[in-house]
Amino acid sequence: MVSTLQNVAIDCADAYALARFWSEVTGRPMHPDSGPGHQETLVMLAEGPALYFNQVPEPKTIKNRIHLCLRPETTRDEEVERLLGLGATLVTDRRDPDGSGWAVLADPEGNEFCVLRGDADHADDS
C-alpha cells in the first residue's frame, strides 16, 4: 500500500491573495469556489497535487524547510523578472556566470521558492 500526494499545503495570512499570486505564477486557475476572505483556497495545477492555501494566525518566522522549485518554459532569467513583476522578491541569487545555478525568490508572504534553468536555457546547451 502507498499514499498519494493530494496537495502541497502553504500556511499564510491571506489565503485568497496568496493563491491569486500563485495562480498567476503557474498560469493555472484557482478553485471556482475561491473568493476574497476565504480561509482555504486551492490552485488547481495541470498535473499532480493542488496548491492548498490555509489561512493561519501566526506569521512566518524562519526559512522554509520544504519549498517549491519552478522550471519555466522560457529562460530562468526571463521568469525571474516576470515573477518579480508579480510581487516576488529576490532572496538569494545563485546564478553562475556560466549560466548554471538558480535564483531563490520569496512570494508576497515570504515563502521561499527556486527558479531553475528553463527549457529555453537547456536548448542553448546543444
C-alpha positions, 0 to 999 in steps of 0.5 A: 500500500502507498499514499498519494500526494493530494496537495502541497499545503502553504500556511499564510495570512491571506489565503485568497491573495496568496493563491491569486499570486500563485495562480498567476505564477503557474498560469493555472486557475484557482478553485471556482469556489475561491473568493476574497476572505476565504480561509482555504483556497486551492490552485488547481495545477495541470498535473499532480497535487493542488496548491492548498492555501490555509489561512493561519494566525501566526506569521512566518518566522524562519526559512522554509524547510520544504519549498517549491522549485519552478522550471519555466518554459522560457529562460530562468532569467526571463521568469525571474523578472516576470515573477518579480513583476508579480510581487516576488522578491529576490532572496538569494541569487545563485546564478553562475556566470556560466549560466548554471545555478538558480535564483531563490525568490520569496512570494508576497508572504515570504515563502521561499521558492527556486527558479531553475534553468528553463527549457529555453536555457537547456536548448542553448546547451546543444 
